[in-house]
């Protein structure tokens, strides 16, 4: 083989590995998805290499890369945008400029990023919050929270809850002209997890008199017990959020000890004394047939109790809202859950829908057949615009 042919072969292998991926037929923009897959995979591999050299933590490298997409709080002709603090938690506030005779809706939004990445200042969240504030004539509070690996559970939960409590104070609502009877919470991915968790916590909090009217969970991750769901099996290597990266996010939420990640990947992190919790995440009884599609449920395997003793957070309902019993779920407000077909977290959201329905909660499930995890953060895709429009329309009709 000549040198030129060898170079062409190497280039072909590189292109095949980094650019070409088999994609479903109904994915609307396969070329764009291949490009997104290329640069996300490249950043992930670079972060892995830097970590192997001992120069920086994997998640911190990714967080640095993501931060380049942040934008300053810039007001426009429709919305006033300011950065402030609620109970010492940084938040970005969006207030419509047009005069309103009545009190406005209020929406508390929590960004995603696997509890490790992102902020309210990211361009995609800034656009989403502006659109929501303008189209709904609503005050939008887009909150930040401290991130892993520097901070672990329950810090993220507590930051969000503290900021939410502050927002729900009578004097704060009055300051921003928000109707206390028309307040909702929303979040995507890890933000959806936090939205579900703090909404559950709020039910029994005697210190919070103002309650939420609605919650919106956008492709949320709701449990770290079972990583062998049909969606994990089918889309373990799908672009943007693979099974391996999902497990890494979950483990980093609780600790930098990689032994937890290893145990999670092999499904050996749940001790036998916690076996009763699997009834809350048993997909064989919680998923409709269209999502099961011939998959066979494997009985749980159990591991040592040591990890659960060291890092009890992964068995805590504040980290895994699917572990809430029915008595807790019954008090939840009207819920809108968005799931995407091409997403390892798909079945978490679908199982929560079933559990809420079984508990008598009013819940609307919007399943996006051609959607993928992270669509809100990639607004150049047509499916992203559709999801955002459906989200805002639902808020307008229900908040």
Secondary structure, DSSP 8 states (H G I E B T S, - for coil): --HHHHHHHHHHHHHHHHT-----TT-TTHHHHHHHHHHHHHHHHHHHHHHHTTSS-HHHHHHHHHHTTB------SSEEEEEEEETTEEEEEEEE-S--SS-EEEEEEE--STTTS--TTBHHHHHHHHHHHHHHTEEEEEE----TTTS-TTHHHHHHHHHHHHHTSHHHHHHHTEEEEEEEEEEETHHHHHHHHHHHHHHT-TT--S--SEEEEES----SS---SHHHHHSTT-SSS-HHHHHHHHHHHH-S-HHHHHHHHTT--SBGGGGGGGGGS-HHHHS-HHHHTT--------B-SHHHHH-GGGG-TTT-GGG--HHHHTT--EEEEEEEEE-TTHHHHHHHHHHHHHTT--EEEEEEEEEETTGGG-TTSHHHHHHHHHHHHHHHHH-
